[in-house]
């Protein structure tokens, strides 16, 4: 089955090449990266739930967070002193 994930902020065709290469190395097939859609999406053939989790992990590990990922907020506000 083809699974499509929404990504945050792909900036260039170089991102698409990196994603395709990383997924190819990890054995994914039918990989498509859609830069013209909003939000950007990546599709690949998924065999089972473990394979879906690997799909997500490969993307995150290469610096491409999913749109559904929570953004970590600092526990406190940063204060800066300027002199």
C-alpha positions in Angstrom: 0.0 0.0 0.0 1.2 3.5 -0.8 1.5 5.8 2.3 1.8 9.5 2.1 3.3 11.7 4.8 3.2 15.4 5.1 6.5 17.2 5.9 7.5 20.5 7.2 9.5 23.0 5.1 11.4 21.2 2.3 13.5 24.0 0.8 14.9 22.7 -2.4 15.2 19.9 -4.9 18.3 18.8 -2.9 16.0 17.9 -0.1 14.0 15.7 -2.4 17.2 13.9 -3.6 18.3 13.4 0.0 14.9 11.9 0.9 14.8 9.6 -2.1 18.3 8.4 -1.5 17.8 7.7 2.2 14.5 5.8 1.5 16.1 3.8 -1.3 19.0 2.8 0.9 16.5 1.5 3.5 14.7 -0.6 0.9 11.6 1.6 0.1 10.1 1.5 -3.3 7.7 3.7 -5.3 9.2 6.8 -3.6 7.8 10.1 -4.7 8.6 13.5 -3.2 6.1 16.3 -3.9 7.7 19.8 -3.6 4.8 21.6 -5.3 2.1 20.5 -3.0 1.3 22.4 0.2 2.2 20.9 2.6 5.1 19.0 1.0 4.6 15.3 0.9 6.5 12.0 0.5 5.0 8.8 -0.6 6.4 5.2 -0.6 5.2 1.6 -0.7 4.6 0.4 2.9 4.5 -3.3 3.8 3.2 -3.2 7.4 3.1 -1.0 10.5 6.8 -1.6 11.3 7.7 -0.5 7.8 5.6 2.7 8.3 7.5 3.5 11.5 10.8 3.0 9.7 9.5 5.3 6.9 8.8 8.0 9.6 12.1 7.4 11.4 14.3 7.7 8.2 12.7 11.0 7.4 13.1 12.4 10.9 16.7 11.0 11.2 17.6 13.0 8.1 16.3 16.2 9.5 12.8 16.2 7.9 10.2 16.4 10.6 6.6 15.4 9.9 3.9 18.0 9.9 2.2 16.1 12.7 5.3 16.1 14.9 5.1 18.2 18.0 7.5 21.1 18.3 9.5 20.9 21.5 9.0 24.1 23.5 11.6 25.1 26.1 10.6 24.8 29.7 11.3 28.4 30.3 11.6 31.6 28.3 15.2 32.5 27.3 16.3 35.9 28.6 19.1 37.8 27.0 21.0 40.7 28.6 22.5 43.3 26.3 24.9 45.9 27.4 
